[in-house]
Amino acid sequence: MAQEQKHPQEKGDRLIVNELLVAEPEPRNLAELARLRIRYCNFPGARQLSQDLDLILEQWQLTEEELFEQTRQLHHKGKVYRSASNEEQQDWT
């Protein structure tokens, strides 16, 4: 059995996931969920976090394909991530 790895962003991502677990599927939340799904796809670790991402999809009654389609549309319409200074902020690492 391969050793489970710890993702360098996991601690901060856990805070986001905890917020998403009680949030509504609004545009920014959808984008956050999609971003985290991509980040942890096939990652050999963070199993509880990945399970919680699955749970959020279930709570929001979405498939991963539906999530990605909705977020593609959101990103096509405009910038989803903006900082206080109105500059685009992206974190896909």
Backbone bond lengths (Angstrom), bond angles and torsions (degrees), N, CA, C in turn:
res aa  C-N    CA-C-N  psi(-1)  N-CA   C-N-CA  omega(-1)  CA-C   N-CA-C  phi
1 M - - - 1.463 - - 1.524 109.11 -
2 A 1.318 117.16 130.16 1.455 122.11 -178.99 1.527 110.01 -69.61
3 Q 1.324 114.79 146.67 1.454 120.08 179.20 1.520 109.87 -71.09
4 E 1.330 115.85 135.65 1.455 120.48 179.83 1.522 109.36 -73.32
5 Q 1.332 115.78 131.90 1.457 121.24 -178.55 1.522 110.90 -95.25
6 K 1.318 114.98 156.22 1.463 121.16 175.90 1.522 107.45 -105.90
7 H 1.321 116.29 124.03 1.461 121.17 179.90 1.528 108.71 -76.27
8 P 1.341 118.30 136.96 1.464 120.39 -178.35 1.534 113.80 -63.38
9 Q 1.315 118.51 -21.03 1.469 122.57 179.83 1.528 112.65 -98.48
10 E 1.331 117.40 2.34 1.461 120.81 -170.54 1.529 113.83 -60.71
11 K 1.307 117.97 -40.48 1.470 119.99 -177.40 1.530 111.17 -61.05
12 G 1.320 117.16 -49.04 1.465 120.71 178.22 1.510 112.17 -67.44
13 D 1.332 116.01 -37.45 1.462 120.34 178.94 1.521 111.26 -65.16
14 R 1.323 117.23 -33.58 1.467 120.83 178.22 1.521 109.91 -60.14
15 L 1.323 117.25 -40.66 1.479 120.81 178.69 1.522 110.65 -62.17
16 I 1.328 116.42 -42.57 1.469 121.34 179.15 1.525 110.23 -64.53
17 V 1.333 116.44 -45.11 1.471 120.84 -179.77 1.532 110.30 -61.70
18 N 1.328 117.14 -41.72 1.465 119.80 178.10 1.524 111.18 -59.92
19 E 1.328 116.76 -38.52 1.467 120.37 176.85 1.529 111.17 -67.76
20 L 1.330 116.57 -41.72 1.466 120.35 -179.18 1.526 111.98 -65.59
21 L 1.316 116.69 -30.34 1.473 120.48 -179.73 1.528 112.20 -60.89
22 V 1.329 117.30 -24.85 1.468 120.72 -179.01 1.532 111.88 -115.95
23 A 1.324 116.79 7.70 1.465 121.69 -175.95 1.524 111.36 -95.72
24 E 1.313 113.84 168.71 1.459 122.13 174.47 1.532 108.79 -93.90
25 P 1.329 117.81 156.28 1.473 120.66 -179.95 1.528 113.09 -77.12
26 E 1.310 116.24 62.97 1.461 122.76 176.84 1.532 108.76 -83.33
27 P 1.335 118.06 164.56 1.467 120.24 -173.97 1.526 115.76 -50.35
28 R 1.313 118.12 -50.73 1.476 118.89 -178.61 1.530 111.08 -64.32
29 N 1.316 117.34 -38.64 1.465 120.66 178.97 1.527 111.06 -65.73
30 L 1.321 116.94 -39.77 1.469 120.20 175.89 1.521 110.61 -60.85
31 A 1.328 116.19 -43.46 1.465 120.48 179.63 1.529 111.08 -64.28
32 E 1.322 116.31 -40.63 1.461 120.14 178.38 1.528 111.13 -63.20
33 L 1.322 115.90 -44.36 1.464 119.76 179.43 1.521 110.75 -62.60
34 A 1.312 117.47 -44.49 1.468 120.69 179.41 1.529 110.55 -62.13
35 R 1.319 116.95 -43.59 1.462 121.70 -179.93 1.524 110.65 -59.76
36 L 1.331 115.95 -44.56 1.464 119.62 -179.40 1.523 112.01 -71.47
37 R 1.325 117.33 -34.36 1.478 119.73 175.72 1.521 109.64 -60.32
38 I 1.325 116.76 -42.74 1.460 120.71 179.25 1.524 110.13 -66.29
39 R 1.319 117.48 -44.61 1.466 121.55 -177.85 1.526 111.98 -59.47
40 Y 1.330 116.79 -41.79 1.462 119.87 -172.91 1.530 113.53 -99.22
41 C 1.323 117.35 4.14 1.458 121.15 177.09 1.526 109.26 -61.45
42 N 1.300 116.51 122.31 1.469 123.33 178.97 1.522 114.05 61.90
43 F 1.332 118.74 17.07 1.463 120.88 176.81 1.524 108.15 -76.49
44 P 1.332 117.56 130.02 1.469 121.02 -176.93 1.526 112.05 -81.61
45 G 1.302 116.17 63.06 1.461 122.24 179.92 1.510 109.33 169.21
46 A 1.326 115.38 -169.05 1.472 121.98 178.62 1.523 110.97 51.88
47 R 1.303 115.72 43.25 1.469 119.95 -174.90 1.527 112.93 -62.93
48 Q 1.332 117.33 -42.18 1.463 119.32 -179.68 1.522 110.69 -64.98
49 L 1.325 116.38 -40.19 1.458 120.40 178.17 1.528 109.76 -62.41
50 S 1.313 117.26 -44.91 1.472 121.34 179.22 1.523 111.16 -62.78
51 Q 1.318 116.63 -38.67 1.464 119.91 177.62 1.527 110.67 -65.01
52 D 1.328 116.34 -37.76 1.461 119.63 178.20 1.528 111.07 -67.62
53 L 1.328 117.44 -34.92 1.468 120.10 175.17 1.524 110.56 -62.61
54 D 1.337 116.92 -40.08 1.466 121.20 175.30 1.530 110.48 -61.94
55 L 1.331 115.73 -42.33 1.460 121.08 -179.12 1.535 110.93 -62.83
56 I 1.323 117.04 -40.34 1.467 120.37 178.65 1.524 110.31 -62.59
57 L 1.326 116.74 -44.29 1.475 119.56 176.30 1.519 110.47 -56.38
58 E 1.315 115.77 -44.05 1.471 120.89 -179.69 1.526 110.49 -64.18
59 Q 1.332 117.02 -44.80 1.470 120.85 -179.98 1.529 111.13 -61.37
60 W 1.327 116.10 -37.83 1.451 120.55 -178.99 1.521 112.03 -86.40
61 Q 1.316 116.76 2.26 1.466 124.05 178.45 1.523 111.85 53.89
62 L 1.339 114.52 50.96 1.459 121.95 179.00 1.519 110.33 -127.10
63 T 1.314 115.10 148.35 1.464 119.24 166.80 1.522 106.41 -90.70
64 E 1.311 116.28 166.10 1.457 119.00 177.21 1.523 110.68 -61.93
65 E 1.322 116.63 -38.14 1.463 120.62 179.03 1.530 111.11 -62.27
66 E 1.328 116.89 -42.88 1.465 120.69 178.13 1.527 111.10 -64.47
67 L 1.323 116.43 -41.22 1.460 121.15 177.59 1.520 110.52 -58.57
68 F 1.330 116.27 -50.10 1.455 120.23 -178.12 1.530 111.69 -65.12
69 E 1.313 117.67 -36.20 1.476 120.43 177.59 1.528 109.85 -64.57
70 Q 1.323 117.00 -45.38 1.470 120.18 179.88 1.521 111.31 -63.46
71 T 1.319 117.11 -41.07 1.461 118.95 -178.37 1.530 111.77 -73.30
72 R 1.332 117.69 -31.58 1.471 119.41 173.45 1.529 109.56 -60.29
73 Q 1.325 116.11 -42.61 1.469 120.40 179.12 1.526 110.65 -64.69
74 L 1.325 116.93 -41.86 1.461 120.53 178.19 1.525 111.75 -60.49
75 H 1.314 116.66 -45.89 1.458 120.76 -179.04 1.529 111.18 -69.04
76 H 1.318 116.45 -30.79 1.464 120.32 178.00 1.532 110.89 -67.88
77 K 1.335 116.04 -38.15 1.462 121.17 -178.49 1.524 112.37 -71.08
78 G 1.312 116.54 -32.78 1.464 119.02 -177.87 1.506 111.40 171.77
79 K 1.292 114.52 -178.15 1.455 120.71 -177.29 1.523 110.40 -75.55
80 V 1.312 116.17 124.51 1.456 121.57 179.54 1.520 109.93 -84.87
81 Y 1.326 116.27 -37.87 1.462 121.48 -177.50 1.523 110.12 -99.55
82 R 1.309 115.76 119.60 1.463 121.00 174.62 1.528 107.64 -137.26
83 S 1.304 116.23 136.07 1.458 120.49 175.95 1.531 108.83 -85.22
84 A 1.302 116.06 178.33 1.461 120.63 -179.38 1.521 111.35 -61.73
85 S 1.321 116.81 -28.06 1.463 120.19 -179.44 1.527 111.62 -87.33
86 N 1.344 116.97 9.40 1.464 123.55 176.77 1.527 113.55 69.97
87 E 1.312 118.43 14.66 1.452 120.98 175.68 1.522 108.58 -91.49
88 E 1.301 115.50 149.45 1.454 120.27 179.74 1.517 109.54 -68.10
89 Q 1.328 115.22 136.05 1.459 120.92 178.43 1.521 107.81 -125.61
90 Q 1.309 116.28 124.58 1.451 120.27 176.70 1.513 109.47 -131.54
91 D 1.324 115.86 141.96 1.455 121.40 178.36 1.518 108.26 -138.60
92 W 1.305 115.97 87.67 1.470 121.12 -179.42 1.513 111.67 -104.01
93 T 1.328 118.35 10.66 1.468 120.59 -178.45 1.493 111.50 -78.71
